[in-house]
Amino acid sequence: MAAAFTCTSLPPLSLRSETKAAASSSLSARRLFAVSPESGGLRIRLSQSPSSIQPRVPRLRRGVVVVCEAQETTTDLVSIVNDSTWDSLVLKADGPVLVDFWAPWCGPCKMIDPLVNELAQQYTGKVKFYKLNTDDSPSTPSQYNVRSIPTIMIFVDGEKKDAIIGAVPKSTLTSSIDKFLQ
């Protein structure tokens, strides 16, 4: 999945400075944090010094902070499947189908995502690739006893042939796919 960014305006963040004792000396280290009122106190550590932030403030309208957040999108080669489209896209498909069971909060899922996209390019026309968000479509993963994510399953003619659990190397995925190609 690639990331698309959506930007919105929020009320200003309050800046807080905290002093922490440095581990190697008696000097104190100052760190600047931004706290959003909407975040329930979530602190964002700013990597820049306060003096480097100040020149940028006048460029924005007073009282407005622009926040960008990533949203999930798919590539043309990896499509989304859900509980309602499962039968028609996966079980009734001709040839091998690879399904990536994932969730947006899952770190290992994010690690394996670029590999799935690379494999989709590598096996274009030979294997169909789908992603199923386990949070949005919980009944299909439970039907196939998906207990951990990421889980990648390979189906041939509607029958589950293989399952790979966890963030594995690309070579593990390619050897599993190659077993089902004629």
C-alpha positions in Angstrom: 0.0 0.0 0.0 1.2 3.5 -0.8 0.5 6.4 1.4 -1.6 9.4 0.4 -1.6 12.5 2.6 -4.6 14.6 3.7 -3.9 18.0 5.3 -6.3 19.7 7.6 -6.2 22.8 9.8 -6.4 22.4 13.5 -6.3 24.8 16.5 -2.8 25.8 17.5 -0.6 23.3 19.3 0.7 24.3 22.7 4.4 24.1 23.0 6.0 22.7 26.1 9.6 22.6 27.1 10.8 19.9 29.4 14.1 19.6 31.1 15.7 16.2 31.6 19.0 15.4 33.1 21.6 14.3 30.5 22.9 10.7 31.1 26.5 11.5 30.6 26.9 14.8 32.3 25.4 17.1 34.9 24.1 19.4 32.2 20.4 19.5 31.5 19.0 18.8 28.0 15.9 20.8 26.9 13.4 19.2 24.6 10.5 20.9 23.0 7.2 19.1 22.7 4.0 20.0 20.8 0.7 19.0 22.5 -2.5 18.9 20.6 -5.7 19.6 22.5 -7.6 17.0 20.5 -5.1 14.3 21.1 -5.8 13.9 24.8 -2.3 15.0 25.7 -0.3 13.2 23.0 3.2 14.7 23.0 5.1 15.1 19.8 8.8 15.6 20.2 10.0 18.3 17.9 13.4 17.6 16.4 14.2 21.3 15.8 15.3 23.8 18.3 12.7 26.5 19.3 14.8 29.2 17.5 14.6 27.2 14.2 10.8 26.9 14.6 10.1 30.6 15.2 10.9 31.9 11.6 8.3 29.6 10.2 5.4 30.8 12.4 4.8 34.1 10.7 4.1 32.4 7.4 1.0 30.7 8.8 -2.1 32.5 9.7 -2.2 33.1 13.4 -3.9 30.3 15.4 -3.9 27.8 12.5 -1.7 24.7 12.4 -1.7 22.4 9.4 -1.6 18.7 10.2 -1.0 16.0 7.5 -1.9 12.4 8.1 -1.2 9.4 5.9 -4.1 7.4 4.5 -3.9 3.9 3.1 -4.3 3.4 -0.6 -3.7 0.4 -2.8 -1.6 0.0 -5.9 -3.2 -1.1 -9.1 -1.8 -4.6 -8.7 -3.0 -5.2 -5.1 -6.8 -4.8 -4.6 -8.9 -4.7 -1.5 -11.2 -7.6 -0.6 -13.7 -7.7 2.2 -16.3 -10.1 3.7 -18.9 -9.2 1.0 -16.5 -9.6 -2.0 -14.6 -12.6 -0.7 -16.5 -15.3 -2.6 -16.5 -13.5 -6.0 -12.9 -12.3 -5.9 -11.1 -15.1 -4.1 -13.1 -18.3 -4.0 -14.4 -18.1 -7.6 -11.1 -16.8 -9.1 -9.3 -18.7 -11.8 -5.7 -19.5 -10.9 -3.7 -18.7 -7.8 -4.8 -15.9 -5.4 -2.6 -14.4 -2.7 -4.5 -12.7 0.2 -2.7 -10.5 2.8 -4.6 -10.4 6.1 -3.5 -7.2 7.8 -4.5 -4.3 10.1 -3.5 -0.7 10.1 -2.1 -0.8 13.6 0.1 -3.8 12.9 3.8 -3.0 12.7 4.9 -6.3 11.0 2.0 -5.8 8.5 3.6 -2.5 7.5 7.0 -4.2 7.1 5.7 -6.9 4.7 3.5 -4.5 2.7 6.3 -3.4 0.3 7.2 -7.0 -0.3 3.6 -7.9 -1.3 3.6 -4.9 -3.7 6.9 -6.1 -5.3 5.5 -9.6 -5.6 2.3 -8.3 -7.3 4.5 -6.6 -9.9 6.7 -9.7 -10.3 3.8 -12.1 -10.7 1.5 -9.8 -12.8 -0.8 -12.0 -14.9 0.1 -15.1 -13.0 -1.3 -14.5 -9.5 -4.0 -12.2 -8.2 -3.2 -10.2 -5.1 -5.6 -8.9 -2.5 -5.5 -7.3 0.9 -8.1 -7.9 3.6 -8.2 -5.5 6.6 -9.0 -7.8 9.6 -10.5 -4.9 11.5 -13.0 -4.0 8.8 -13.9 -7.6 7.8 -13.6 -9.8 10.8 -15.7 -12.8 9.7 -13.5 -14.0 6.9 -10.3 -14.2 9.0 -12.2 -16.1 11.7 -13.5 -18.5 9.1 -9.9 -19.3 8.1 -8.6 -19.3 11.8 -6.4 -16.3 11.3 -5.0 -15.8 14.8 -2.0 -13.6 14.0 -1.3 -10.9 11.4 0.2 -10.5 9.0 -1.0 -13.8 7.6 -0.7 -14.5 3.9 -2.8 -17.2 2.3 -2.6 -18.7 -1.1 -5.8 -20.0 -2.7 -6.1 -22.1 -5.9 -9.5 -22.7 -7.4 -11.2 -21.5 -4.1 -9.2 -23.9 -1.9 -6.7 -22.7 0.7 -3.4 -24.2 -0.2 -0.8 -22.4 2.0 -0.5 -19.9 4.8 2.5 -17.9 5.8 2.3 -16.2 9.2 4.4 -13.2 10.2 6.8 -10.8 8.5 8.9 -13.2 6.4 11.6 -12.6 3.8 10.6 -12.2 0.2 12.3 -15.5 -0.7 9.9 -17.3 1.6 6.9 -15.8 -0.2 8.3 -16.4 -3.7 9.0 -20.1 -2.9 5.5 -20.5 -1.6 3.9 -18.8 -4.6 6.1 -20.8 -7.1 4.8 -24.1 -5.7 1.3 -23.3 -7.1 2.3 -22.0 -10.6 2.1 -24.5 -13.4 
